[in-house]
């Protein structure tokens, strides 16, 4: 009996020691970054996993430190093709490391957080590097690690901790009950090197807002159908449902507990068994470019005829009676309201009429787009200084408007010196007279890579003040062209034709491009063939050689091929931008070391990674490859293109042989006539010989 008691006591002590050891290590949690990618050592790659399967695999793998999850919608299927990469080393843990922009990618970093409040959701925090929101802290503490700061947010009981800012240099941990959705539209991110911003994703649905939470289409100056179409193509669907009404889809987002649902897409009444309600953990505030994501997005090249639907986002109504309300800009109803606080009086973006202006600049290839958002409907005009008659926009009761400044000509009088374009924009209340309440902004666009972010700087000019805005232009969109030996662009070719495959961007841009992860796909999406690998090297140079530079473009010469079961071949490449020419990849082929552009590599020079533009883009091109010698067959295939355009269905392609020509029919007739004549002559000779031979007489 005593022995059994001692054994039980020993096992209990061992259990306590194990529990204490596990508690000291903390619980496994994840932080997530949206459309940002860190360098790391990938030790395992899996395709066509769901987002949550990828994250769960990394959670269970002891060696996994981070997971990179990318997804691209194949418009031919249409199904999102995914790639999950598990990394046992990552630079995301280094505060000085700079992430790379990558569209349609989530990056998840494994953490150990010592808190019992770590939720069972796929990730506990959304991280935004080198950003902060100034002046909205509820508590300031000092912690030795980022993980300890995040644990303090989860353990906070005096207020609802919605966001955290951690300074890796001073070790300051700022806790706040506000985040990007509860602060109001005039409190925005600012750059803060060495400081990371985190949003708490373990909140319950009813804790997402300080006050009432409503769902409405995002009011960002973009048509609702364009936003909905972008969401359906570029958002990862966290959950699919079939519901009977829009209200049921909204309710599903409100009560969702497996993740914090911030938006949903309702595609209309149910049809068959297809899903008509999509739930997302994203909204436009989560995206690095915010509303500019939809402004810069182009409509897809392939329209599959599906319903676009209506997209709604979680919107937090302004809370009243909270301590932080006195520190935020307020909305004024009269001209000289005595309740204007000191912050608004000293804010250079607000005037004495109670209007506050949020001005942003978007540098395009041929114009400068100046977008203005106000805190209440504005009436007046916006124009270029000195060109009020030829470059202006009348604004009538609007809180969001835009003026496009041309970069050439005299209409807007934009000045240019060594690639830097400047202009002066006036926001004027009266249609004719300029008053003290009006604002003057000096805008500037430059191609300098070091000034990518928009910054505000004041330059006083008499009563109205001049505000300098700096921005960087976006890289031009590339395109694929397939040319024949006469440099003509082709859509239909024959097997074995010598073709030139070109990826082009405009010649008058300062950028270079580098192609990688190129895939040839059958039009029915049943077969794929990798032609350029993830490093930019050709997989089989005998079929598809590596690219060579031609000015700003990349090109290679190959012989046309097609898949056994499909005439349509779709090429898809991932294109990376560089400032100036890109460095080539060094490829091993046989016993030789060659560059991806095809020249023999004599000396290996280190690549200048700082010159690469942190943008990747995926583009595709389709071509029809025939294996017939007769041009009539090619015309037949063109006229019956519908046979090859139905995706996702098993179809039998009937190949019709070409009709015989008149010459062949005439030759066949002559041959048949000669054979008949020979046959008749043979029969005639036989009977003549038999008739002329004398009969034998019997004796």
Steps between C-alpha positions, in 0.01 A plus 500: 500500500782739591684408179189584291464837677866584438463406131191718465676791668801460266280498188315810626831681558619405151174629352541834682858534373389427142217753526735765638747435217224529240376819663850652488517432126159655441224406260539477125349796317546665162536854374385564142618753240288581195668527155844524663766231463822440697805308387545159658625146450220294346532132583162375378254615230144374462254604229121528506459508879247725667624794705408333826658167400824686424495680835408180685787312335747765622345487848560124525851503345760561776752637247258742336562862600287671232265415213459690173162448331435631148187461290417595141160466339515297178234674286460191283381273780423730698677362811762660724832319451699513824861443610593441867869537591624394844816676623733390780682836490350847446618860507160608634642471852758768418348848559747653253396268214292658225210293361427474130161593353328199349141500370265221613730372775467453876808454717450329838769498772489256791519653850519377858274719719470446873130564542197283568295730277666391174205413277462187289467704181759458220677821603481723806642827362522691170843664471591814302878570507644848558161669560320656795196711593604799709334618822236233566668297777311378805804351672879509465717222640852370441558142389817321399343325198226551247331179617474637855336814363243295304430290811434821695235597244327161528512515882373861526174520703462877566398569139462312173847488344443527124851595385863498614811694394840363599823701474794262460753774593343653812312178598182706544171311469198722420154349563190662352127440480504652148607358166485599133121462493408675826725806487308711247593582142755773579723296729727306268814292497834676517841355419698398810824312439557235764136497615247231403121532521285200599122452499338253739317232297392301808218748563145376499271626227322744734837648610614604152356851545475735797135570424261380230628288212330528163568353157503720191681523163839674542468871418836555332405668171495176296194343337349221712506246216873561438578444870285185505673365191844564650398326823373192315832469311759598763357424846550157651159358594508399867157338495238418231130480579169465319243735649153613406549876535751780546392534865589136562848553350551806722386305807746221419785754500382658826488171693810339344728371777775304318654828379427872536270566201547856368320481162276286282399469132138415419448381141122500493226241546614134507531318167527122516759384752755778443614718790369856495649634826876543551648607837842670534734603782624785275377849429657790309670632815693171531657541154835687485373744234157551658243655262766542230485123454164537326586829326801345324336165425407422141201289405584134418571405139275196520136544597356164604145636509458435873305736725711777651293542813507765777796545735454627858758592764487533876470871588526630859268788579652789693481447874375775731598579856833314490821654635672502161228697325649829619830424326352423158392748230130581522244582230375861495152609400547881502773735379633630833398227740642584849536127569796470259778345705862612501617201296280596207596869525870409475460230234621640166264264315192664659362850434299748710174383339533159665615311188788253531675374186669166445706549180686220324695486174519209258769532231395343168684462170331799337330689783513591868180401682428720805226344716332694781281360779319739736331450835172645371353574154699768320368759252746697287771418251849352474738628231864541401639837605522730195282263290163537669313503167670206325583267790220493761222292652178643647405320823135487603412356842768226492743368761723322247626650173804491273687731262721353224799719410645439156878461497551660158355800319373829639154396620617442859844667475680208669871577534768238431870505587716185459207263547341684796147632430349774719177696507294711742137412579243735658196387705260796481159539662376789284466459124688824425662649811789350701466546877704425810309175549630357169793258485796486262691173455825458312518151351807326364562169323848354466647175371745480791462156661597631842183710528226246452284613790275804495613764751356836595717808553382857542624804307324826607366717217319810627177408679432170324776253569682290243537129573765293322406143414750249366413169343652239270345367177372150462680263266339451154307182433692238295350297217582183307532501119566197279649583158579299187819521294368818330448663845124485455286429807327164463211321666497172305812308402611148403713259695866569431455864393789715620354765731633789706356519853526859633414658836488877448468822698515853353847610390477844662485366858795463739408144589635162398324165533592144593276199425468191715249225586379474137248226429339374179146375559255312285186702433291244686735537802560123515870519417777739601865522402757713684726678248678749732555407866466716813861623465457616138681204339362298205374156599578345159692738266441262208128574518499854642836683536575767759418867449740757357463878547394719208492857626240505779345177371586130545477254215582145396460303178333159518314256277125477545369204698163398636349254744365166385141568602476874429582737215487807723822576690498765775829648620517649848805677651583681823675828416725683747595867460846653544622858491716482189605165348435192714784266592478162321459169678793258492379160380668160505439304179703186455859581592473864406403803709303746287293811557132482445541740208705233319864632529774294660565623854870581545501683834218500753423854618273561802156621408389842620184408680431860598441589135208264466155649516294322763222405262415170332228457241354190336394523134383250241456462124316242289594353160339232280747236373403276206664189361347513147666600176191635327406865570132405448522290813629802689203702375267219607640511853463877513135479389431230758690654788209423730610136495811601695358775724283297741704458815454234763303267263604179326469561126584281200673692220415361154772570245358539149740420215518761220300443177683365185593749229375501136839383372502195724144407390594532130811286547297236682243493213767455232660218697168320541424537127836348403444207734155435348646519146778252585245266654274509189801447268613200702155336484475573127844345427414189699180431307658580158782254565255235606283557193784486247659181636379197283312231685654151517321237277437156632623215277 
